[in-house]
Amino acid sequence: MDIKEYFARISYQGSPNKPDLATMSDILQHHIQAVPFENLSIHCGERIELNLEATYNKIVRKKRGGWCMENNYLLSWVLKTLGYDITLLGGNVYFPELNAYAAEINHLLLQVKLDGKSYIVDGGFGLAYQMWQPMELISGTDQPQTPGVFRFQEESGTWYFEKVKRKQLVLNPSTSTSQNAENEDCRRIYLFTLQPRVIEEFRGCNAHLQTDPDSVCVTKSICSLQTSDGIRALVGWKLTEMKYNYKDNMDLVEIRILADEEIEKTLKEKFNITLDKKFVPVNTSRISLF
């Protein structure tokens, strides 16, 4: 495992010798625009290992992506290597169709203490709810970023992460998301506490998410990548491309349904992913990801 090899993977050419907020933000930005959030291994018959060397080999050398426990575990190694003070935290993701948070932790995120302040760094949520810069851990304060306005709300030691949504101009609304998702003004994303975690606490979750037949990661094949001005995502056969703040606080959304023979080419051209095994797209869950 070589930090320079990782920097080459994410096309980062800045100085690694200044462990400050600007460097951390720059690394996060490069990571999310180079490394997809994806669960394609599940739909290729591969096992997702919660092992740092295996994750490094997959993301850095094979140029794949990963889900939260892979992306953020790798980022924790990167930031620790550069001298940052890192704590692993566990989150419970919100499912809008169920109007409920997951009962058990199912998301890995990072707390970074820097210059007397605490920040949340999360390079592994993906889709339209991916933060683009580290967020200061303060309650009730809007923190505008390119994807939209994010904020934390703290209640009795539990922190809630949410995003104020923009309106969407959908070029082909017949293939759009559910009406409920479109009518939301604010999306709850996940909750978390500041209880420090160790990676062993995520092993059960890592196994459950890729084997439980009701897991959204089993019922949906997902690949998303942040771009310079938005995101692109392939969920099942549905390719969504979004341009943030296209005009008048509105995001531009274009959706296409791909044929089976277009999938492999799209993964290569849009996400720079080449798979070793046969990929079987899936999208049977009704849970909205946008």
PEPESUL-V596564 format. One record per residue. N is the residue number from 1. RES is the residue in one small letter. PHI is phi in degrees with one decimal (none if undefined). D_CENTER is the distance of its C-alpha to the mean C-alpha in Angstrom with 2 decimals. Layout:
<<N:RES:PHI:D_CENTER> <N:RES:PHI:D_CENTER>>
//
This chain:
<<1:m:none:22.74> <2:d:-131.0:23.35> <3:i:-62.4:21.47> <4:k:-68.1:23.11> <5:e:-66.6:21.88> <6:y:-63.1:18.25> <7:f:-59.7:19.05> <8:a:-63.9:20.59> <9:r:-60.7:17.55> <10:i:-99.5:15.47> <11:s:58.9:18.75> <12:y:-92.8:19.07> <13:q:-122.8:22.73> <14:g:-78.1:22.99> <15:s:-82.2:24.90> <16:p:-87.9:23.41> <17:n:-94.5:26.45> <18:k:-122.6:25.54> <19:p:-74.7:23.05> <20:d:-116.9:22.72> <21:l:-64.9:20.20> <22:a:-63.0:20.49> <23:t:-65.3:19.81> <24:m:-61.4:16.74> <25:s:-65.2:15.35> <26:d:-65.5:16.41> <27:i:-64.7:14.82> <28:l:-58.9:11.33> <29:q:-60.9:12.02> <30:h:-65.6:13.32> <31:h:-61.6:10.61> <32:i:-71.9:7.83> <33:q:-93.2:10.83> <34:a:-113.9:12.10> <35:v:-110.0:9.69> <36:p:-66.3:7.96> <37:f:-84.1:5.18> <38:e:-154.3:8.33> <39:n:-122.7:10.83> <40:l:-64.9:13.87> <41:s:-56.4:15.81> <42:i:-58.3:16.60> <43:h:-97.9:18.14> <44:c:-118.3:20.03> <45:g:75.8:21.74> <46:e:-102.8:20.06> <47:r:-93.1:19.29> <48:i:-90.1:16.06> <49:e:-93.9:17.65> <50:l:-94.6:16.55> <51:n:-139.1:18.63> <52:l:-61.3:17.88> <53:e:-67.9:20.30> <54:a:-65.2:19.11> <55:t:-66.0:15.46> <56:y:-59.0:16.97> <57:n:-62.4:19.17> <58:k:-67.1:16.59> <59:i:-80.6:14.12> <60:v:-83.6:16.87> <61:r:-87.6:19.95> <62:k:-90.3:18.97> <63:k:58.2:16.36> <64:r:-94.8:13.89> <65:g:-110.6:10.14> <66:g:-171.9:8.78> <67:w:-97.7:6.80> <68:c:-55.8:6.20> <69:m:-70.5:9.95> <70:e:-86.7:10.33> <71:n:-60.6:8.08> <72:n:-77.9:9.14> <73:y:-66.0:12.53> <74:l:-64.5:13.13> <75:l:-62.9:12.31> <76:s:-63.4:14.70> <77:w:-64.6:17.28> <78:v:-58.6:17.01> <79:l:-69.2:17.49> <80:k:-63.3:20.18> <81:t:-59.8:21.90> <82:l:-86.9:22.16> <83:g:103.2:23.68> <84:y:-81.5:21.15> <85:d:-91.0:21.63> <86:i:-114.2:18.56> <87:t:-128.3:18.24> <88:l:-78.8:15.82> <89:l:-124.4:15.14> <90:g:-115.1:14.41> <91:g:-121.2:12.93> <92:n:-116.7:13.93> <93:v:-74.1:11.73> <94:y:-89.8:13.86> <95:f:-112.9:15.13> <96:p:-60.9:17.08> <97:e:-66.1:19.50> <98:l:-95.8:20.54> <99:n:51.2:20.56> <100:a:-156.4:19.54> <101:y:-88.1:17.08> <102:a:-56.3:16.78> <103:a:-70.4:19.97> <104:e:-120.2:18.60> <105:i:-60.8:15.70> <106:n:-141.8:12.80> <107:h:-147.5:9.95> <108:l:-103.7:10.36> <109:l:-138.4:10.10> <110:l:-121.3:12.69> <111:q:-107.5:15.78> <112:v:-121.9:17.69> <113:k:-99.7:21.35> <114:l:-148.8:22.79> <115:d:53.0:26.16> <116:g:80.3:26.75> <117:k:-121.1:23.53> <118:s:-111.0:20.34> <119:y:-127.8:16.85> <120:i:-102.2:13.41> <121:v:-117.9:10.97> <122:d:-140.6:7.30> <123:g:-103.6:5.59> <124:g:-136.5:3.30> <125:f:-104.2:2.12> <126:g:75.9:2.51> <127:l:54.9:6.25> <128:a:-86.7:8.57> <129:y:-113.5:7.29> <130:q:-86.1:5.23> <131:m:-66.3:8.16> <132:w:-102.2:10.08> <133:q:-132.6:12.55> <134:p:-56.0:13.24> <135:m:-113.9:14.66> <136:e:-65.6:18.10> <137:l:-83.2:18.54> <138:i:-133.4:21.15> <139:s:-92.4:21.81> <140:g:78.6:22.59> <141:t:-111.1:22.01> <142:d:-65.5:20.19> <143:q:-125.2:17.97> <144:p:-67.0:17.80> <145:q:-136.0:15.31> <146:t:-56.1:15.19> <147:p:-68.8:12.70> <148:g:148.9:15.06> <149:v:-95.2:16.44> <150:f:-102.1:14.40> <151:r:-161.3:16.50> <152:f:-109.8:17.14> <153:q:-125.7:20.10> <154:e:-109.1:21.89> <155:e:-138.1:24.41> <156:s:53.0:26.51> <157:g:88.2:24.06> <158:t:-102.6:21.04> <159:w:-104.7:18.33> <160:y:-114.1:16.60> <161:f:-104.4:13.55> <162:e:-145.7:13.97> <163:k:-133.2:13.87> <164:v:-78.0:17.11> <165:k:-90.3:16.87> <166:r:-88.4:18.97> <167:k:-69.8:21.28> <168:q:-124.8:20.49> <169:l:-100.6:23.01> <170:v:-96.6:22.46> <171:l:-70.0:24.71> <172:n:-135.1:25.25> <173:p:-61.3:24.85> <174:s:-64.8:26.28> <175:t:-107.6:22.97> <176:s:-77.2:20.85> <177:t:-77.1:18.83> <178:s:-66.2:20.81> <179:q:-62.0:23.21> <180:n:-59.3:21.90> <181:a:-65.4:18.46> <182:e:-67.3:20.34> <183:n:-86.6:22.62> <184:e:-70.8:20.18> <185:d:-93.1:20.67> <186:c:-140.4:18.06> <187:r:-108.2:15.10> <188:r:-71.4:14.66> <189:i:-109.6:11.09> <190:y:-161.4:12.03> <191:l:-115.2:14.99> <192:f:-158.8:15.73> <193:t:-118.5:18.86> <194:l:-94.3:19.82> <195:q:-66.7:21.31> <196:p:-61.3:20.62> <197:r:-118.8:19.27> <198:v:-116.8:20.01> <199:i:-61.8:18.05> <200:e:-60.4:20.77> <201:e:-70.2:19.75> <202:f:-101.7:16.58> <203:r:-67.0:18.63> <204:g:-64.0:19.83> <205:c:-62.7:16.49> <206:n:-59.6:15.26> <207:a:-73.2:18.46> <208:h:-62.0:18.51> <209:l:-64.3:15.20> <210:q:-102.5:16.53> <211:t:-125.5:20.11> <212:d:-67.4:20.45> <213:p:-62.5:21.56> <214:d:-95.0:20.15> <215:s:-64.5:16.58> <216:v:-61.6:14.19> <217:c:-76.3:12.88> <218:v:-87.5:16.58> <219:t:-85.7:17.48> <220:k:-135.6:14.84> <221:s:-88.3:13.97> <222:i:-130.1:10.60> <223:c:-146.0:9.73> <224:s:-134.8:7.92> <225:l:-143.6:8.50> <226:q:-75.5:9.11> <227:t:-114.1:12.91> <228:s:-67.0:15.56> <229:d:-135.5:16.03> <230:g:-179.7:13.38> <231:i:-143.5:11.07> <232:r:-134.0:12.15> <233:a:-147.1:11.17> <234:l:-114.8:13.43> <235:v:-117.2:13.66> <236:g:62.5:16.93> <237:w:-101.6:19.33> <238:k:-93.5:17.92> <239:l:-98.8:16.71> <240:t:-112.9:15.47> <241:e:-123.2:15.69> <242:m:-123.0:15.32> <243:k:-110.1:17.08> <244:y:-72.6:16.47> <245:n:51.0:19.72> <246:y:-57.2:21.90> <247:k:-166.2:24.87> <248:d:47.9:26.03> <249:n:55.4:22.71> <250:m:-132.8:21.66> <251:d:-93.6:18.80> <252:l:-94.0:20.13> <253:v:-125.0:18.77> <254:e:-125.5:20.18> <255:i:-125.5:19.81> <256:r:-132.9:21.56> <257:i:-96.8:22.31> <258:l:-89.5:22.70> <259:a:-82.6:25.52> <260:d:-53.1:25.10> <261:e:-73.0:26.64> <262:e:-91.1:24.10> <263:i:-62.3:20.99> <264:e:-60.3:21.59> <265:k:-64.6:22.54> <266:t:-66.0:19.56> <267:l:-60.1:17.11> <268:k:-72.4:19.26> <269:e:-77.2:19.89> <270:k:-93.7:16.64> <271:f:-125.7:14.11> <272:n:57.0:16.70> <273:i:-114.9:16.35> <274:t:-121.2:19.58> <275:l:-94.9:19.77> <276:d:-80.1:22.64> <277:k:-119.0:23.27> <278:k:-64.7:23.77> <279:f:-100.5:20.73> <280:v:-115.8:21.41> <281:p:-62.7:19.18> <282:v:-142.5:18.86> <283:n:-156.7:18.22> <284:t:-108.8:20.48> <285:s:-81.3:18.56> <286:r:-91.7:19.36> <287:i:-69.3:16.25> <288:s:-81.2:14.83> <289:l:-106.0:11.22> <290:f:-126.5:12.33>>
//
